[in-house]
Amino acid sequence: MRKYLVFILLLIAPATQAADRARVKEIGRNLMCICGCNQLLSSCNHLGCPSSVPMEKELAAFIDQGMTKDQILTAFVARYGSRVLSAPPTKGAFNVSAWIMPFAALLAGGLAVIYFLRTWKSRTVFATPGPVDDAKYRQQLEEELKKFTPED
């Protein structure tokens, strides 16, 4: 019976390691590598990166301890500062402004474009055709036709 239990545990071990690797990648998407490459921890491709491997080991250790995602992120912020987060938290005036400012700038830019297009359109004078003197052009056409001789 013990042989079967050991055999089953050996078969299940790679599956649990794969699940842990998936969780490391999942939580790693919320963290930045601090080596200066400006990439997510889970996708840092910096050759010989001095930061990503130790950080991923630390992340795996936190997962093995049974910590939740929020606890892990809090632990990383306590150790490396808020620059380790891939997105600013939604707490505090500066962080909220970091979320709002791109949308506010886009809105302000769109309103400015609309304003300038409307003022440019209102200043543009479109030429309207006035009354045409047909008699003058008919007379000129008659004179040209009299001078015309076909060369067949």
ROVEX-23644 format. One record per residue (C-alpha): residue in one letter; x, y, z; residue number from 0. Coordinates in nm, 3 decimals, padded with zeros to 5 digits, m for minus. Layout:
ROVEX-23644
NODE:type:c1:c2:c3:seq
NODE:A:X:Y:Z:NUM;
...
end
This chain:
ROVEX-23644
NODE:type:c1:c2:c3:seq
NODE:M:00.000:00.000:00.000:0;
NODE:R:00.284:00.242:00.082:1;
NODE:K:00.447:00.172:m00.253:2;
NODE:Y:00.133:00.283:m00.430:3;
NODE:L:00.107:00.598:m00.221:4;
NODE:V:00.468:00.692:m00.296:5;
NODE:F:00.414:00.613:m00.664:6;
NODE:I:00.102:00.834:m00.677:7;
NODE:L:00.283:01.118:m00.502:8;
NODE:L:00.568:01.096:m00.751:9;
NODE:L:00.319:01.115:m01.037:10;
NODE:I:00.138:01.415:m00.888:11;
NODE:A:00.454:01.613:m00.802:12;
NODE:P:00.520:01.746:m01.159:13;
NODE:A:00.159:01.859:m01.188:14;
NODE:T:00.179:02.058:m00.863:15;
NODE:Q:00.509:02.212:m00.972:16;
NODE:A:00.349:02.315:m01.302:17;
NODE:A:00.062:02.475:m01.111:18;
NODE:D:00.312:02.661:m00.891:19;
NODE:R:00.502:02.782:m01.201:20;
NODE:A:00.175:02.903:m01.349:21;
NODE:R:00.095:03.092:m01.028:22;
NODE:V:00.446:03.242:m01.023:23;
NODE:K:00.390:03.365:m01.382:24;
NODE:E:00.043:03.494:m01.296:25;
NODE:I:00.156:03.695:m00.993:26;
NODE:G:00.478:03.790:m01.174:27;
NODE:R:00.267:03.984:m01.426:28;
NODE:N:00.179:04.223:m01.145:29;
NODE:L:00.544:04.292:m01.061:30;
NODE:M:00.822:04.473:m01.247:31;
NODE:C:01.176:04.346:m01.270:32;
NODE:I:01.397:04.592:m01.082:33;
NODE:C:01.708:04.543:m01.297:34;
NODE:G:01.615:04.844:m01.509:35;
NODE:C:01.487:04.656:m01.814:36;
NODE:N:01.132:04.793:m01.757:37;
NODE:Q:00.973:04.454:m01.818:38;
NODE:L:00.732:04.248:m01.617:39;
NODE:L:00.896:04.002:m01.380:40;
NODE:S:00.733:03.703:m01.550:41;
NODE:S:00.859:03.808:m01.894:42;
NODE:C:01.202:03.958:m01.823:43;
NODE:N:01.428:03.844:m02.105:44;
NODE:H:01.733:04.037:m01.989:45;
NODE:L:02.024:03.799:m02.046:46;
NODE:G:02.192:03.721:m01.712:47;
NODE:C:01.944:03.937:m01.522:48;
NODE:P:02.067:03.978:m01.163:49;
NODE:S:01.716:04.056:m01.035:50;
NODE:S:01.454:03.841:m01.205:51;
NODE:V:01.579:03.499:m01.094:52;
NODE:P:01.610:03.590:m00.722:53;
NODE:M:01.277:03.772:m00.732:54;
NODE:E:01.104:03.472:m00.891:55;
NODE:K:01.258:03.244:m00.626:56;
NODE:E:01.133:03.480:m00.356:57;
NODE:L:00.789:03.481:m00.520:58;
NODE:A:00.785:03.099:m00.532:59;
NODE:A:00.885:03.088:m00.163:60;
NODE:F:00.596:03.319:m00.074:61;
NODE:I:00.358:03.096:m00.271:62;
NODE:D:00.494:02.788:m00.092:63;
NODE:Q:00.427:02.961:00.240:64;
NODE:G:00.062:02.988:00.137:65;
NODE:M:00.051:03.366:00.107:66;
NODE:T:m00.228:03.525:m00.097:67;
NODE:K:m00.164:03.744:m00.399:68;
NODE:D:m00.229:04.063:m00.201:69;
NODE:Q:00.004:03.954:00.079:70;
NODE:I:00.278:03.875:m00.173:71;
NODE:L:00.239:04.212:m00.346:72;
NODE:T:00.247:04.388:m00.008:73;
NODE:A:00.566:04.201:00.084:74;
NODE:F:00.733:04.300:m00.244:75;
NODE:V:00.629:04.664:m00.200:76;
NODE:A:00.769:04.659:00.153:77;
NODE:R:01.101:04.525:00.026:78;
NODE:Y:01.146:04.705:m00.310:79;
NODE:G:00.911:05.003:m00.289:80;
NODE:S:00.605:05.083:m00.498:81;
NODE:R:00.811:05.091:m00.819:82;
NODE:V:00.800:04.711:m00.818:83;
NODE:L:00.427:04.714:m00.901:84;
NODE:S:00.340:04.696:m01.270:85;
NODE:A:00.034:04.918:m01.218:86;
NODE:P:m00.006:05.190:m00.957:87;
NODE:P:m00.249:05.109:m00.677:88;
NODE:T:m00.577:05.297:m00.667:89;
NODE:K:m00.505:05.445:m00.324:90;
NODE:G:m00.363:05.791:m00.261:91;
NODE:A:m00.400:06.111:m00.462:92;
NODE:F:m00.088:06.062:m00.675:93;
NODE:N:m00.175:05.705:m00.771:94;
NODE:V:m00.535:05.794:m00.855:95;
NODE:S:m00.407:06.079:m01.073:96;
NODE:A:m00.179:05.831:m01.250:97;
NODE:W:m00.489:05.635:m01.349:98;
NODE:I:m00.699:05.940:m01.442:99;
NODE:M:m00.447:06.164:m01.623:100;
NODE:P:m00.415:05.964:m01.950:101;
NODE:F:m00.793:05.971:m01.997:102;
NODE:A:m00.815:06.338:m01.899:103;
NODE:A:m00.536:06.428:m02.144:104;
NODE:L:m00.709:06.231:m02.422:105;
NODE:L:m01.038:06.408:m02.350:106;
NODE:A:m00.873:06.752:m02.339:107;
NODE:G:m00.690:06.684:m02.665:108;
NODE:G:m01.009:06.570:m02.835:109;
NODE:L:m01.197:06.880:m02.718:110;
NODE:A:m00.913:07.104:m02.838:111;
NODE:V:m00.920:06.941:m03.183:112;
NODE:I:m01.298:06.985:m03.206:113;
NODE:Y:m01.269:07.350:m03.099:114;
NODE:F:m00.998:07.432:m03.354:115;
NODE:L:m01.178:07.250:m03.635:116;
NODE:R:m01.500:07.440:m03.564:117;
NODE:T:m01.327:07.778:m03.550:118;
NODE:W:m01.128:07.699:m03.866:119;
NODE:K:m01.446:07.593:m04.046:120;
NODE:S:m01.634:07.906:m03.939:121;
NODE:R:m01.351:08.133:m04.064:122;
NODE:T:m01.328:07.963:m04.404:123;
NODE:V:m01.509:08.160:m04.671:124;
NODE:F:m01.660:07.943:m04.937:125;
NODE:A:m01.696:08.099:m05.282:126;
NODE:T:m02.052:08.107:m05.401:127;
NODE:P:m02.109:08.145:m05.770:128;
NODE:G:m02.268:08.474:m05.868:129;
NODE:P:m02.491:08.544:m06.164:130;
NODE:V:m02.332:08.435:m06.490:131;
NODE:D:m02.346:08.657:m06.797:132;
NODE:D:m02.444:08.399:m07.059:133;
NODE:A:m02.473:08.647:m07.343:134;
NODE:K:m02.105:08.737:m07.329:135;
NODE:Y:m01.995:08.375:m07.339:136;
NODE:R:m02.242:08.284:m07.615:137;
NODE:Q:m02.109:08.565:m07.833:138;
NODE:Q:m01.750:08.456:m07.774:139;
NODE:L:m01.844:08.095:m07.855:140;
NODE:E:m02.012:08.201:m08.182:141;
NODE:E:m01.698:08.394:m08.286:142;
NODE:E:m01.471:08.099:m08.212:143;
NODE:L:m01.697:07.861:m08.407:144;
NODE:K:m01.689:08.094:m08.710:145;
NODE:K:m01.308:08.092:m08.704:146;
NODE:F:m01.289:07.713:m08.666:147;
NODE:T:m01.223:07.516:m08.983:148;
NODE:P:m01.212:07.142:m08.952:149;
NODE:E:m00.906:06.974:m09.094:150;
NODE:D:m01.024:06.638:m09.214:151;
end
